[in-house]
Amino acid sequence: MRETLRIGIAGLGRLGQRHAEALALGMPNCSLVAACSPVASEREYAGQLPGVKRVCAELPELLQDPEVDAVVLVTPTSLHADQSIQVLEAGKHLFVEKPLALDVADCERVLRVAEKRPAQVAMVGFVRRFDASYRSAFAAVEAGEIGRPFLVRSQTCDQNDPDGFFVRFAPTSGGIFMDCSVHDIDLARWMLGRPKATRAFATGTIALHPGLAASGDVDNGMAFVEFENGARAVFYASRTMAHGHETMTEVIGTAGKLLVGEHAARDRVVRSDAHGVRHAVLKDFYERFADAFRFEMQSFVAACRGEAPLTLTLQDAVEATRIGQAITRSLRSGMPESI
């Protein structure tokens, strides 16, 4: 491996631009050298980033560049599986944003290709595993501080968007559980020791955005998952929070519990005055996990350079999709679903 890992990025929407800027503006041991987007304004943006030598509209052109060692995919989820396979077959290391795919069969197609190329890194962006608070909680679980963990309650709740971006996104998002709760699903498996899920039940409601009904989606949903070792998980997803973004996870064990992210606090300052007692809240997921996104990409770069192995596997991504699909089927059928 060269001293500097040369990276190309495909997809330059909201999160793609965040990744591109992090890679281009001083992340150690790597450089952003190429970018790809079918959107002209995004290509213009990429061309202004330091170090970017090639800007193109289609992924195959980027993959033909011998100056690219690794590719970061921040494209629509419906494209993830086929594009991930293209990246791997081109001999490049792969980072793909979550979820790996909306269908288990597509996830397994990627897994089979990756297994034939053990020298190449393939990583899915489950960013919460790289957050300092979640890593601390996981270390506490591993150390036995709460005994045997048997229940996880986790939620991803976004601030309400009156413009309804996610309503327009709903036909291709896979639904609220695949789009939002897939992080919580992965966290639950991680904290519980990667058990096999056996059954799921979900329910939900449309509180503010009736346009979701056309896609069979909801703006608030709850899901319950059973695992073969007796462990359980409860997930809540919302797109209608009035105050801000709220990510929270509780891990309950036989000798204690852990709570990560209570109250969506932006800082540790609590203000008390004539208006009441309050604290500032997080605006969105990126504000909450900005440091984790950076550590996630640093871990990918280190793995590509052979400096440290990945603990997050493609099989983890397959299982997250498997559970997320079962939850979504249950939401639509109104019945428990086997996994």
C-alpha positions as CSV (number, residue, x, y, z in Angstrom):
1,M,0.0,0.0,0.0
2,R,1.2,3.5,-0.9
3,E,2.0,5.8,2.0
4,T,-1.2,7.8,1.2
5,L,-4.5,6.0,0.4
6,R,-6.0,7.6,-2.6
7,I,-9.8,7.8,-2.4
8,G,-12.6,8.5,-4.8
9,I,-16.1,9.3,-3.7
10,A,-19.4,8.6,-5.5
11,G,-22.4,10.6,-4.3
12,L,-22.2,14.2,-3.2
13,G,-25.5,15.0,-1.5
14,R,-25.8,16.2,2.0
15,L,-23.8,13.4,3.7
16,G,-21.5,12.8,0.7
17,Q,-20.3,16.4,0.9
18,R,-19.6,16.0,4.6
19,H,-17.4,12.9,3.8
20,A,-15.8,14.6,0.9
21,E,-14.7,17.6,3.0
22,A,-13.4,15.4,5.8
23,L,-11.3,13.4,3.3
24,A,-10.1,16.5,1.4
25,L,-9.3,18.8,4.3
26,G,-6.6,17.1,6.3
27,M,-7.6,13.6,7.3
28,P,-4.2,11.8,7.9
29,N,-2.8,9.1,5.6
30,C,-5.3,9.6,2.8
31,S,-6.3,12.1,0.1
32,L,-9.4,12.6,-2.0
33,V,-8.4,12.4,-5.6
34,A,-11.6,11.8,-7.5
35,A,-15.3,12.3,-7.3
36,C,-18.4,11.2,-9.2
37,S,-22.0,12.4,-9.4
38,P,-24.7,12.6,-12.1
39,V,-25.6,16.0,-10.8
40,A,-23.8,18.9,-12.5
41,S,-23.8,21.2,-9.4
42,E,-22.3,18.4,-7.3
43,R,-19.5,17.9,-9.8
44,E,-18.8,21.6,-9.8
45,Y,-18.6,21.5,-6.0
46,A,-16.2,18.5,-6.1
47,G,-13.9,20.2,-8.6
48,Q,-13.3,23.0,-6.1
49,L,-12.1,20.6,-3.4
50,P,-8.3,20.5,-2.8
51,G,-6.6,17.4,-4.3
52,V,-9.4,16.3,-6.5
53,K,-7.9,15.6,-10.0
54,R,-10.8,13.7,-11.6
55,V,-14.5,14.6,-11.6
56,C,-16.9,12.4,-13.6
57,A,-20.6,11.7,-14.0
58,E,-20.6,7.9,-13.9
59,L,-19.1,5.4,-11.5
60,P,-17.5,3.2,-14.1
61,E,-15.2,6.1,-15.2
62,L,-14.1,6.6,-11.7
63,L,-13.4,2.9,-11.3
64,Q,-11.1,2.8,-14.3
65,D,-8.8,5.4,-12.7
66,P,-5.6,3.6,-11.6
67,E,-4.9,6.5,-9.3
68,V,-7.8,5.5,-7.0
69,D,-7.2,2.9,-4.3
70,A,-10.5,3.0,-2.5
71,V,-14.0,4.2,-3.1
72,V,-16.6,5.7,-0.7
73,L,-20.2,5.2,-1.9
74,V,-22.7,7.8,-0.6
75,T,-25.3,7.1,-3.3
76,P,-29.0,6.1,-3.0
77,T,-29.5,2.9,-1.1
78,S,-31.2,1.3,-4.1
79,L,-27.8,1.5,-5.9
80,H,-25.6,0.2,-3.1
81,A,-25.5,-3.5,-3.9
82,D,-24.7,-3.3,-7.6
83,Q,-22.2,-0.4,-7.1
84,S,-20.5,-2.2,-4.2
85,I,-19.9,-5.2,-6.4
86,Q,-18.6,-2.9,-9.2
87,V,-16.1,-1.3,-6.8
88,L,-14.9,-4.7,-5.4
89,E,-14.6,-6.2,-8.9
90,A,-12.5,-3.2,-10.0
91,G,-10.0,-4.1,-7.3
92,K,-10.8,-1.1,-5.0
93,H,-11.4,-1.0,-1.3
94,L,-15.0,-0.3,-0.5
95,F,-16.8,2.0,2.0
96,V,-20.5,2.1,1.5
97,E,-23.0,4.0,3.6
98,K,-25.7,2.1,5.5
99,P,-27.7,0.1,4.8
100,L,-25.8,-2.2,2.5
101,A,-29.0,-2.9,0.6
102,L,-32.7,-3.0,1.2
103,D,-33.0,-6.7,0.4
104,V,-31.1,-9.6,2.1
105,A,-30.5,-11.3,-1.2
106,D,-28.7,-8.2,-2.5
107,C,-26.6,-8.0,0.7
108,E,-25.6,-11.6,0.3
109,R,-24.6,-10.9,-3.4
110,V,-22.1,-8.3,-2.1
111,L,-20.9,-10.6,0.7
112,R,-20.1,-13.4,-1.8
113,V,-18.1,-11.1,-4.0
114,A,-16.2,-9.7,-1.0
115,E,-15.4,-13.1,0.4
116,K,-13.6,-13.9,-2.9
117,R,-11.4,-10.8,-2.3
118,P,-10.1,-11.0,1.2
119,A,-7.2,-8.6,0.5
120,Q,-9.8,-5.8,-0.1
121,V,-11.5,-4.0,2.7
122,A,-15.3,-3.8,2.6
123,M,-17.0,-1.7,5.2
124,V,-20.5,-0.4,5.8
125,G,-21.1,2.9,7.5
126,F,-22.7,2.1,10.9
127,V,-21.3,5.3,12.3
128,R,-22.6,4.9,15.9
129,R,-20.1,2.1,16.6
130,F,-17.4,4.8,16.3
131,D,-19.0,7.3,18.7
132,A,-17.0,7.7,21.9
133,S,-20.1,7.3,24.2
134,Y,-21.3,4.1,22.4
135,R,-17.8,2.7,22.4
136,S,-17.5,3.3,26.1
137,A,-20.8,1.6,26.7
138,F,-19.8,-1.4,24.6
139,A,-16.5,-1.7,26.6
140,A,-18.5,-1.6,29.8
141,V,-20.7,-4.4,28.5
142,E,-17.7,-6.4,27.4
143,A,-16.1,-5.9,30.9
144,G,-19.2,-7.4,32.5
145,E,-20.1,-4.2,34.4
146,I,-23.9,-4.7,33.9
147,G,-23.8,-8.5,34.1
148,R,-25.4,-10.3,31.1
149,P,-27.2,-7.8,28.8
150,F,-30.6,-9.0,27.8
151,L,-32.6,-5.9,26.7
152,V,-31.8,-3.0,24.4
153,R,-34.2,0.0,24.0
154,S,-33.0,2.3,21.2
155,Q,-34.4,5.2,19.2
156,T,-33.6,7.4,16.3
157,C,-35.9,10.5,16.3
158,D,-35.5,13.3,13.8
159,Q,-36.7,16.8,14.1
160,N,-39.8,17.4,12.1
161,D,-39.2,18.7,8.6
162,P,-42.3,20.6,7.4
163,D,-41.0,20.6,3.9
164,G,-41.3,16.8,3.9
165,F,-38.0,15.8,2.2
166,F,-38.5,12.3,3.6
167,V,-42.0,12.0,2.1
168,R,-40.4,12.5,-1.3
169,F,-37.6,10.0,-0.3
170,A,-40.1,7.4,1.0
171,P,-40.6,5.4,-2.3
172,T,-36.9,4.5,-2.4
173,S,-35.9,4.7,1.3
174,G,-37.1,1.2,2.3
175,G,-39.3,2.7,5.0
176,I,-38.7,4.4,8.4
177,F,-37.2,1.3,10.0
178,M,-34.7,0.6,7.2
179,D,-33.8,4.3,6.9
180,C,-33.7,5.3,10.6
181,S,-33.7,2.2,12.8
182,V,-31.1,0.2,11.0
183,H,-28.5,1.9,13.2
184,D,-30.4,0.9,16.3
185,I,-30.7,-2.7,15.0
186,D,-27.0,-2.9,14.5
187,L,-26.3,-1.4,17.9
188,A,-28.6,-3.9,19.6
189,R,-26.9,-6.9,18.0
190,W,-23.5,-5.4,18.9
191,M,-24.4,-4.8,22.6
192,L,-26.1,-8.1,22.9
193,G,-23.2,-10.2,21.5
194,R,-24.5,-10.6,17.9
195,P,-27.4,-13.0,18.6
196,K,-29.6,-14.4,15.9
197,A,-32.9,-12.7,15.6
198,T,-36.0,-15.0,15.4
199,R,-39.1,-12.9,15.4
200,A,-40.2,-9.3,15.0
201,F,-43.4,-7.2,15.4
202,A,-43.9,-3.6,14.4
203,T,-46.6,-1.0,14.5
204,G,-46.7,2.7,13.6
205,T,-48.8,5.7,12.8
206,I,-48.8,8.8,10.6
207,A,-48.9,11.8,13.0
208,L,-48.0,14.7,10.6
209,H,-47.2,13.5,7.1
210,P,-50.2,11.8,5.3
211,G,-48.1,11.7,2.1
212,L,-46.3,8.7,3.5
213,A,-49.3,6.5,3.2
214,A,-48.8,6.1,-0.5
215,S,-45.5,4.3,0.2
216,G,-46.8,2.2,3.0
217,D,-44.7,4.2,5.4
218,V,-45.3,6.0,8.7
219,D,-43.7,8.9,10.5
220,N,-43.6,7.2,13.9
221,G,-43.0,3.5,14.4
222,M,-42.2,1.0,17.1
223,A,-40.7,-2.5,16.7
224,F,-40.0,-5.4,19.0
225,V,-37.4,-8.1,18.2
226,E,-36.8,-11.4,19.8
227,F,-33.4,-13.1,19.8
228,E,-32.6,-16.8,20.2
229,N,-30.7,-16.4,23.4
230,G,-33.7,-14.8,25.2
231,A,-32.5,-11.2,24.6
232,R,-35.0,-8.7,23.3
233,A,-34.8,-5.2,21.6
234,V,-37.3,-2.4,21.4
235,F,-36.9,0.3,18.7
236,Y,-38.7,3.6,18.2
237,A,-38.3,5.8,15.1
238,S,-39.8,9.2,14.6
239,R,-39.6,11.9,12.0
240,T,-41.7,14.4,13.9
241,M,-39.8,15.6,17.0
242,A,-40.5,19.3,17.7
243,H,-37.3,20.1,19.5
244,G,-34.5,18.5,17.5
245,H,-32.6,15.2,16.9
246,E,-32.7,12.6,19.6
247,T,-30.7,9.5,19.5
248,M,-30.8,7.4,22.7
249,T,-30.0,3.8,23.6
250,E,-30.5,1.9,26.9
251,V,-28.8,-1.4,27.5
252,I,-30.2,-3.4,30.5
253,G,-28.3,-6.2,32.1
254,T,-28.7,-8.6,35.0
255,A,-26.5,-6.3,37.2
256,G,-27.1,-2.8,35.9
257,K,-27.9,-0.7,32.9
258,L,-26.3,1.8,30.6
259,L,-27.9,4.9,29.0
260,V,-26.4,6.7,26.0
261,G,-27.7,10.0,24.6
262,E,-30.4,11.0,27.1
263,H,-32.3,14.2,26.4
264,A,-30.5,15.1,23.1
265,A,-28.3,17.6,24.9
266,R,-26.0,19.6,22.8
267,D,-23.8,20.4,25.8
268,R,-23.7,20.2,29.6
269,V,-25.1,23.6,30.2
270,V,-28.6,23.7,31.8
271,R,-30.2,27.2,31.9
272,S,-32.7,28.2,34.6
273,D,-34.5,31.5,34.3
274,A,-38.0,33.0,34.2
275,H,-38.8,30.8,31.2
276,G,-38.0,27.6,33.0
277,V,-35.2,25.1,33.1
278,R,-33.8,24.0,29.7
279,H,-30.7,23.0,27.7
280,A,-29.7,23.4,24.1
281,V,-30.6,20.4,21.8
282,L,-29.0,18.8,18.9
283,K,-30.1,19.9,15.4
284,D,-29.5,16.8,13.4
285,F,-27.7,13.5,13.2
286,Y,-24.5,15.0,11.8
287,E,-24.1,17.4,14.7
288,R,-24.6,14.5,17.1
289,F,-22.1,12.2,15.3
290,A,-19.6,14.5,13.6
291,D,-16.7,13.1,15.6
292,A,-17.9,9.5,15.0
293,F,-18.0,10.1,11.2
294,R,-14.4,11.2,11.3
295,F,-13.3,8.2,13.4
296,E,-15.3,5.9,11.2
297,M,-13.4,7.1,8.1
298,Q,-10.1,7.0,9.9
299,S,-10.8,3.3,10.7
300,F,-11.6,2.6,7.1
301,V,-8.3,4.2,6.0
302,A,-6.3,2.3,8.6
303,A,-7.9,-1.0,7.5
304,C,-7.1,-0.3,3.9
305,R,-3.5,0.5,4.8
306,G,-3.2,-2.8,6.8
307,E,-2.7,-1.0,10.1
308,A,-5.8,-2.3,12.0
309,P,-8.5,-4.9,11.3
310,L,-12.2,-4.0,11.1
311,T,-14.5,-5.3,13.8
312,L,-17.5,-4.2,11.8
313,T,-18.2,-6.9,9.2
314,L,-20.4,-7.2,6.1
315,Q,-22.2,-10.0,7.8
316,D,-23.3,-7.5,10.5
317,A,-24.8,-5.4,7.7
318,V,-26.6,-8.4,6.2
319,E,-28.2,-9.2,9.6
320,A,-29.2,-5.6,10.1
321,T,-31.0,-5.7,6.8
322,R,-32.6,-9.1,7.5
323,I,-34.0,-7.7,10.8
324,G,-35.0,-4.4,9.3
325,Q,-36.9,-6.2,6.5
326,A,-38.8,-8.4,8.9
327,I,-39.8,-5.3,10.9
328,T,-41.0,-3.6,7.8
329,R,-43.0,-6.6,6.7
330,S,-44.7,-6.7,10.1
331,L,-45.5,-3.0,10.0
332,R,-47.4,-3.6,6.7
333,S,-49.0,-7.0,7.6
334,G,-49.9,-6.1,11.2
335,M,-48.6,-9.6,12.2
336,P,-45.5,-10.9,13.9
337,E,-42.9,-12.0,11.3
338,S,-40.3,-14.7,11.5
339,I,-36.7,-13.8,10.8
